[in-house]
């Protein structure tokens, strides 16, 4: 998931350099959403792993 976020971030940067504002904004928004979903899933997996090892 982090790979997809980085991919959309790169697309947004390239589109911004080339002057495609709409595509850059949409790609940056998608990258931001994917990054936060990745963070939430990462924290959930850390909590689950900690709970499993505590038993």
C-alpha positions in Angstrom: 0.0 0.0 0.0 2.9 2.3 0.7 4.2 1.6 -2.7 0.9 2.8 -4.3 1.0 6.0 -2.2 4.6 6.7 -3.4 3.5 6.0 -7.0 0.6 8.4 -6.9 2.9 11.0 -5.2 5.4 10.7 -8.1 2.6 11.0 -10.6 1.4 14.1 -8.8 4.8 15.7 -8.9 5.4 14.9 -12.5 1.9 16.3 -13.4 2.6 19.5 -11.4 5.9 20.1 -13.2 4.2 19.6 -16.5 1.4 22.0 -15.6 -1.5 19.6 -15.2 -3.0 21.0 -12.0 -6.2 18.9 -11.9 -4.3 15.6 -12.3 -1.7 16.7 -9.8 -4.3 17.6 -7.2 -6.2 14.3 -7.7 -3.0 12.2 -7.5 -1.8 14.0 -4.4 -5.2 13.5 -2.8 -5.1 9.7 -3.6 -1.5 9.5 -2.3 -2.5 11.2 0.9 -5.5 8.9 1.5 -3.4 5.7 0.8 -0.7 6.9 3.1 -3.1 7.4 6.0 -4.8 4.0 5.3 -1.3 2.5 5.4 -0.5 4.1 8.7 -3.8 3.0 10.3 -3.2 -0.6 9.1 0.4 -0.5 10.4 -0.7 0.6 13.8 -3.4 -2.0 14.0 -0.9 -4.7 13.0 1.5 -3.5 15.7 -1.2 -3.6 18.3 -2.3 -7.1 17.2 1.3 -8.4 17.3 1.8 -6.9 20.8 -1.4 -8.5 22.0 -0.5 -11.9 20.5 3.0 -11.9 22.0 1.7 -10.8 25.5 -0.2 -14.1 25.9 
